[in-house]
Amino acid sequence: MARPYAHIVSQGPVIATLGRTAVMALRQRFEHGDHAQPPVPGPTFHAVLPPRPSALVRDYTRHVGGNPYAYLDVLPAHLWPQWGFPLAAKTLDGIEYPLMRVLNGGCRLEVRRPLPQREPLAVRARLESIDDDGRRAVLHQSIVTGTDSAPDALVAHLYAIVPLRTRASREDGASRKVKDENLVPDGAQEIDRWRLGHDAGLEFAMLTGDFNPVHWVRPYARMFGFKSTILHGFSTMARAIESLNRRVLGGDVTRLKLADVKFTKPLVLPAETSVFVKDNLLFVGKGHGEPAVLVGSFEAR
């Protein structure tokens, strides 16, 4: 597939959100203070959005390894960041945590019913909780999407991690072994294998609007300690779900009921990696006994 430049025009709201977050982060650098916690749960933000362009849905689906013909009438549930991020960002207005340090810790995606493709989307978002132990803060946000014919069809729980003691965290990470649950276990079945090029992050950005430079500008990624650019966590999740759809769920994209994943290690590009399942557990990694970049579970109808 050629690079999807044409879809950049559909990403205005997400790109604007990234710019707004960067401005807030710069302001925080000059306004020193405690990490004030707002009352939680916070206020609920609402929006009604037009249907997603069918060409965008088609090209996005193909990019993450899905079958576009399976999504002629419904939206891929894992596409939710493309319309949900701008509203989710509003739930963090006024928060004093250093937002430019935010890491994507994981996502719980509850698919209550298929989300129709050609209907306006009713979206609401809220900051549900903050778990701050002094070393890191976990910001739990919920983003609910539905339509008139399928209200509250999709619920995404996003867990953003803000490191608060960066140096100590790095030292702790260097001295700690990878936890067993973050390794691809023996006995897990390999169901798919991916080969990802240098430009996988850039193409995903064009299709979703998430142009964080760490995913497509190598010098920027190296400045943050990575050997090269890293794949978006949500790209890894989307690809894993499409592997499940093809290899486990018989190609029926409406069967997935739940995907609950953690992003445990950056996936540095280019990369060759595999998808493994063991019962209802899901792993993305190079092989048995190797550190996984994604661990989680899934349920199907």
LUMMAR-448941 format. One record per residue (C-alpha): residue number from 1; residue in one letter; x, y, z. Coordinates in Angstrom, 2 decimals. Layout:
% LUMMAR-448941
{NUM, a, {X, Y, Z}}
...
This chain:
% LUMMAR-448941
{1, m, {0.00, 0.00, 0.00}}
{2, a, {1.31, 3.46, -0.91}}
{3, r, {1.81, 5.87, 1.94}}
{4, p, {-1.64, 7.20, 2.91}}
{5, y, {-0.86, 10.92, 2.57}}
{6, a, {-4.43, 11.70, 1.53}}
{7, h, {-5.78, 10.83, 4.96}}
{8, i, {-3.77, 13.50, 6.78}}
{9, v, {-6.64, 15.92, 6.06}}
{10, s, {-8.89, 13.73, 8.24}}
{11, q, {-6.53, 13.98, 11.22}}
{12, g, {-6.92, 17.67, 12.06}}
{13, p, {-8.51, 17.17, 15.50}}
{14, v, {-5.86, 14.70, 16.68}}
{15, i, {-2.99, 16.81, 15.34}}
{16, a, {-4.45, 19.88, 17.06}}
{17, t, {-4.67, 17.89, 20.28}}
{18, l, {-0.98, 16.95, 20.07}}
{19, g, {-0.08, 20.61, 19.56}}
{20, r, {-2.24, 21.65, 22.48}}
{21, t, {-0.60, 19.04, 24.70}}
{22, a, {2.84, 20.28, 23.69}}
{23, v, {1.88, 23.85, 24.62}}
{24, m, {0.59, 22.67, 27.99}}
{25, a, {3.84, 20.77, 28.57}}
{26, l, {5.93, 23.86, 27.79}}
{27, r, {3.85, 25.89, 30.20}}
{28, q, {4.41, 23.27, 32.89}}
{29, r, {8.18, 23.61, 32.51}}
{30, f, {7.97, 27.24, 33.58}}
{31, e, {5.26, 26.84, 36.21}}
{32, h, {6.77, 24.69, 38.91}}
{33, g, {4.48, 23.24, 41.50}}
{34, d, {3.16, 20.09, 43.09}}
{35, h, {1.38, 17.44, 41.06}}
{36, a, {-2.07, 18.62, 42.03}}
{37, q, {-4.74, 15.96, 41.69}}
{38, p, {-8.10, 17.17, 40.43}}
{39, p, {-11.26, 15.61, 41.86}}
{40, v, {-11.98, 12.23, 40.30}}
{41, p, {-14.05, 11.08, 38.59}}
{42, g, {-13.80, 14.29, 36.61}}
{43, p, {-16.40, 15.95, 34.40}}
{44, t, {-17.76, 14.11, 31.36}}
{45, f, {-17.07, 15.63, 27.95}}
{46, h, {-19.42, 14.94, 25.03}}
{47, a, {-19.14, 15.23, 21.24}}
{48, v, {-21.10, 14.12, 18.18}}
{49, l, {-18.81, 13.42, 15.23}}
{50, p, {-19.51, 12.68, 11.56}}
{51, p, {-19.08, 9.13, 10.23}}
{52, r, {-15.51, 8.11, 9.50}}
{53, p, {-14.54, 8.28, 5.80}}
{54, s, {-14.89, 4.85, 4.23}}
{55, a, {-11.55, 5.21, 2.42}}
{56, l, {-9.81, 5.91, 5.74}}
{57, v, {-11.41, 2.83, 7.32}}
{58, r, {-10.37, 0.70, 4.34}}
{59, d, {-6.75, 1.85, 4.26}}
{60, y, {-6.35, 1.73, 8.04}}
{61, t, {-7.72, -1.81, 8.14}}
{62, r, {-5.37, -2.94, 5.40}}
{63, h, {-2.41, -1.26, 7.16}}
{64, v, {-2.93, -3.17, 10.42}}
{65, g, {-3.34, -6.50, 8.63}}
{66, g, {-7.12, -6.72, 8.57}}
{67, n, {-9.57, -7.61, 5.82}}
{68, p, {-11.25, -4.41, 4.52}}
{69, y, {-14.20, -6.42, 3.21}}
{70, a, {-14.97, -7.53, 6.76}}
{71, y, {-15.53, -3.87, 7.71}}
{72, l, {-17.91, -2.74, 5.00}}
{73, d, {-20.66, -2.01, 7.53}}
{74, v, {-18.89, -1.75, 10.89}}
{75, l, {-15.92, 0.17, 12.27}}
{76, p, {-12.81, -1.54, 13.62}}
{77, a, {-13.09, -1.19, 17.38}}
{78, h, {-9.34, -0.57, 17.64}}
{79, l, {-9.66, 2.56, 15.46}}
{80, w, {-11.21, 4.42, 18.43}}
{81, p, {-8.12, 6.62, 19.12}}
{82, q, {-8.65, 8.32, 15.74}}
{83, w, {-11.88, 9.90, 16.96}}
{84, g, {-11.50, 9.50, 20.73}}
{85, f, {-8.14, 11.11, 21.52}}
{86, p, {-9.24, 14.77, 21.18}}
{87, l, {-12.05, 14.30, 23.69}}
{88, a, {-9.87, 12.19, 25.99}}
{89, a, {-7.28, 14.98, 26.03}}
{90, k, {-9.90, 17.40, 27.38}}
{91, t, {-10.27, 15.24, 30.49}}
{92, l, {-6.67, 16.20, 31.37}}
{93, d, {-7.20, 19.96, 31.18}}
{94, g, {-5.57, 21.66, 34.15}}
{95, i, {-3.77, 18.57, 35.35}}
{96, e, {-0.29, 19.30, 36.70}}
{97, y, {1.48, 16.09, 35.73}}
{98, p, {4.24, 16.37, 33.06}}
{99, l, {2.19, 15.33, 30.05}}
{100, m, {5.13, 15.07, 27.64}}
{101, r, {6.40, 12.13, 29.69}}
{102, v, {3.17, 10.18, 29.34}}
{103, l, {3.57, 6.55, 28.32}}
{104, n, {0.79, 4.37, 26.99}}
{105, g, {0.47, 1.72, 29.68}}
{106, g, {-2.41, -0.24, 28.22}}
{107, c, {-6.02, -0.38, 27.12}}
{108, r, {-9.12, -2.38, 27.97}}
{109, l, {-11.45, -2.47, 24.99}}
{110, e, {-15.02, -3.66, 25.63}}
{111, v, {-16.99, -4.33, 22.44}}
{112, r, {-20.62, -4.50, 23.53}}
{113, r, {-21.93, -4.59, 19.98}}
{114, p, {-20.62, -3.79, 16.49}}
{115, l, {-20.19, -0.06, 15.84}}
{116, p, {-21.99, 0.99, 12.61}}
{117, q, {-19.71, 2.62, 10.07}}
{118, r, {-22.03, 5.13, 8.38}}
{119, e, {-23.68, 6.78, 11.38}}
{120, p, {-22.57, 9.83, 13.36}}
{121, l, {-20.56, 8.89, 16.46}}
{122, a, {-21.70, 9.94, 19.92}}
{123, v, {-18.58, 10.04, 22.11}}
{124, r, {-18.05, 10.84, 25.76}}
{125, a, {-14.88, 10.80, 27.84}}
{126, r, {-14.00, 11.13, 31.52}}
{127, l, {-10.96, 10.96, 33.78}}
{128, e, {-11.93, 8.10, 36.08}}
{129, s, {-9.07, 7.92, 38.59}}
{130, i, {-5.45, 8.79, 39.37}}
{131, d, {-3.16, 6.32, 41.09}}
{132, d, {-0.05, 8.20, 42.28}}
{133, d, {2.51, 6.31, 44.38}}
{134, g, {5.21, 8.97, 44.16}}
{135, r, {7.18, 7.00, 41.57}}
{136, r, {4.60, 7.12, 38.81}}
{137, a, {1.03, 8.22, 38.26}}
{138, v, {-1.51, 6.12, 36.35}}
{139, l, {-4.26, 8.18, 34.74}}
{140, h, {-7.32, 6.08, 33.97}}
{141, q, {-9.62, 7.55, 31.30}}
{142, s, {-12.78, 6.09, 29.81}}
{143, i, {-13.96, 6.81, 26.26}}
{144, v, {-17.42, 5.55, 25.25}}
{145, t, {-18.57, 5.52, 21.62}}
{146, g, {-21.98, 4.73, 20.18}}
{147, t, {-24.50, 5.69, 17.52}}
{148, d, {-28.26, 6.16, 17.46}}
{149, s, {-28.78, 2.51, 16.51}}
{150, a, {-26.00, 1.17, 18.77}}
{151, p, {-25.69, 3.35, 21.88}}
{152, d, {-22.61, 2.82, 24.06}}
{153, a, {-21.38, 0.13, 21.67}}
{154, l, {-17.70, 0.52, 22.50}}
{155, v, {-15.98, 1.32, 25.80}}
{156, a, {-12.24, 1.99, 25.88}}
{157, h, {-10.36, 2.28, 29.16}}
{158, l, {-7.02, 4.00, 28.64}}
{159, y, {-4.23, 3.77, 31.21}}
{160, a, {-1.61, 6.50, 30.79}}
{161, i, {1.54, 6.24, 32.90}}
{162, v, {3.46, 9.36, 33.96}}
{163, p, {6.94, 8.60, 35.39}}
{164, l, {7.63, 10.94, 38.30}}
{165, r, {11.11, 9.82, 39.36}}
{166, t, {12.72, 9.21, 35.99}}
{167, r, {16.27, 8.47, 37.11}}
{168, a, {15.20, 6.14, 39.91}}
{169, s, {12.79, 4.37, 37.60}}
{170, r, {15.52, 3.72, 35.05}}
{171, e, {17.86, 2.39, 37.72}}
{172, d, {15.15, 0.14, 39.11}}
{173, g, {14.34, -1.12, 35.59}}
{174, a, {17.97, -1.92, 34.88}}
{175, s, {18.37, -3.96, 38.05}}
{176, r, {15.11, -5.84, 37.78}}
{177, k, {14.58, -8.95, 35.70}}
{178, v, {11.63, -9.06, 33.35}}
{179, k, {8.65, -10.45, 35.22}}
{180, d, {7.57, -13.93, 34.17}}
{181, e, {4.13, -12.68, 33.17}}
{182, n, {5.82, -10.31, 30.69}}
{183, l, {7.57, -13.15, 28.87}}
{184, v, {6.11, -15.18, 26.02}}
{185, p, {5.36, -18.46, 27.86}}
{186, d, {6.37, -21.93, 26.78}}
{187, g, {3.41, -23.70, 25.26}}
{188, a, {1.94, -20.55, 23.71}}
{189, q, {0.89, -21.09, 20.09}}
{190, e, {2.34, -18.80, 17.44}}
{191, i, {-0.59, -17.67, 15.27}}
{192, d, {0.98, -14.92, 13.19}}
{193, r, {4.25, -13.25, 12.30}}
{194, w, {4.83, -9.60, 11.39}}
{195, r, {7.59, -7.89, 9.45}}
{196, l, {7.47, -4.16, 10.10}}
{197, g, {9.50, -1.57, 8.21}}
{198, h, {11.04, 1.72, 9.31}}
{199, d, {7.96, 3.59, 8.09}}
{200, a, {5.31, 1.60, 10.00}}
{201, g, {5.01, 4.37, 12.60}}
{202, l, {4.70, 7.13, 10.01}}
{203, e, {1.97, 5.30, 8.10}}
{204, f, {0.01, 4.63, 11.30}}
{205, a, {0.33, 8.33, 12.16}}
{206, m, {-1.10, 9.32, 8.78}}
{207, l, {-4.07, 7.03, 9.36}}
{208, t, {-4.82, 8.02, 12.98}}
{209, g, {-3.35, 11.49, 13.47}}
{210, d, {-0.95, 10.44, 16.24}}
{211, f, {2.16, 12.19, 14.92}}
{212, n, {4.19, 11.94, 18.11}}
{213, p, {7.73, 12.20, 16.64}}
{214, v, {9.01, 9.27, 18.73}}
{215, h, {7.15, 7.02, 16.28}}
{216, w, {8.55, 8.38, 13.01}}
{217, v, {11.51, 10.76, 13.58}}
{218, r, {14.58, 8.70, 14.41}}
{219, p, {16.75, 11.49, 15.95}}
{220, y, {13.85, 12.42, 18.22}}
{221, a, {13.40, 8.81, 19.31}}
{222, r, {17.13, 8.48, 19.99}}
{223, m, {16.99, 11.62, 22.12}}
{224, f, {14.56, 9.73, 24.38}}
{225, g, {16.88, 6.74, 24.67}}
{226, f, {15.52, 4.46, 21.93}}
{227, k, {17.74, 2.94, 19.25}}
{228, s, {15.27, 3.98, 16.59}}
{229, t, {11.61, 4.90, 16.23}}
{230, i, {9.09, 2.78, 18.13}}
{231, l, {5.73, 1.49, 17.00}}
{232, h, {2.59, 3.03, 18.50}}
{233, g, {1.15, 0.86, 21.25}}
{234, f, {-2.24, 1.10, 19.59}}
{235, s, {-0.77, -0.10, 16.31}}
{236, t, {0.57, -3.16, 18.12}}
{237, m, {-2.85, -3.71, 19.71}}
{238, a, {-4.70, -3.28, 16.40}}
{239, r, {-2.39, -5.69, 14.61}}
{240, a, {-2.74, -8.26, 17.41}}
{241, i, {-6.54, -8.03, 17.27}}
{242, e, {-6.53, -8.51, 13.49}}
{243, s, {-4.26, -11.54, 13.94}}
{244, l, {-6.87, -12.93, 16.34}}
{245, n, {-9.66, -12.17, 13.88}}
{246, r, {-7.90, -14.06, 11.08}}
{247, r, {-6.31, -16.96, 12.94}}
{248, v, {-8.59, -17.62, 15.92}}
{249, l, {-12.03, -16.09, 15.30}}
{250, g, {-12.59, -17.39, 11.78}}
{251, g, {-12.46, -13.99, 10.12}}
{252, d, {-15.62, -12.77, 11.90}}
{253, v, {-14.67, -9.29, 13.16}}
{254, t, {-17.88, -9.04, 15.22}}
{255, r, {-16.95, -11.94, 17.51}}
{256, l, {-14.42, -10.07, 19.67}}
{257, k, {-15.97, -9.08, 22.97}}
{258, l, {-12.99, -7.91, 25.02}}
{259, a, {-9.29, -7.13, 24.54}}
{260, d, {-7.39, -6.13, 27.67}}
{261, v, {-3.70, -5.42, 27.04}}
{262, k, {-0.60, -3.89, 28.59}}
{263, f, {2.29, -2.43, 26.64}}
{264, t, {5.31, -3.81, 28.46}}
{265, k, {8.24, -2.97, 26.20}}
{266, p, {8.80, -0.64, 23.22}}
{267, l, {8.72, -2.28, 19.80}}
{268, v, {11.70, -0.71, 18.02}}
{269, l, {11.44, -0.39, 14.23}}
{270, p, {12.17, -2.10, 11.92}}
{271, a, {11.06, -5.31, 13.58}}
{272, e, {10.14, -8.91, 13.05}}
{273, t, {7.93, -10.34, 15.77}}
{274, s, {5.12, -12.83, 16.36}}
{275, v, {1.70, -13.12, 17.96}}
{276, f, {1.09, -15.94, 20.43}}
{277, v, {-1.99, -17.19, 22.26}}
{278, k, {-2.33, -19.52, 25.21}}
{279, d, {-5.95, -20.22, 26.16}}
{280, n, {-7.40, -16.69, 26.31}}
{281, l, {-4.02, -14.99, 26.84}}
{282, l, {-2.34, -12.90, 24.16}}
{283, f, {1.34, -12.07, 23.66}}
{284, v, {3.41, -10.22, 21.08}}
{285, g, {7.13, -11.05, 21.13}}
{286, k, {10.00, -12.67, 19.25}}
{287, g, {9.68, -16.15, 20.70}}
{288, h, {9.06, -18.39, 23.71}}
{289, g, {10.84, -17.14, 26.82}}
{290, e, {11.52, -13.75, 25.21}}
{291, p, {10.23, -10.42, 26.61}}
{292, a, {6.83, -9.50, 25.20}}
{293, v, {6.00, -6.03, 23.96}}
{294, l, {2.30, -6.66, 24.58}}
{295, v, {0.62, -8.99, 27.05}}
{296, g, {-3.09, -9.34, 27.62}}
{297, s, {-6.23, -11.38, 27.40}}
{298, f, {-9.25, -11.58, 25.13}}
{299, e, {-12.82, -12.86, 25.12}}
{300, a, {-14.97, -13.77, 22.14}}
{301, r, {-18.66, -14.30, 21.57}}
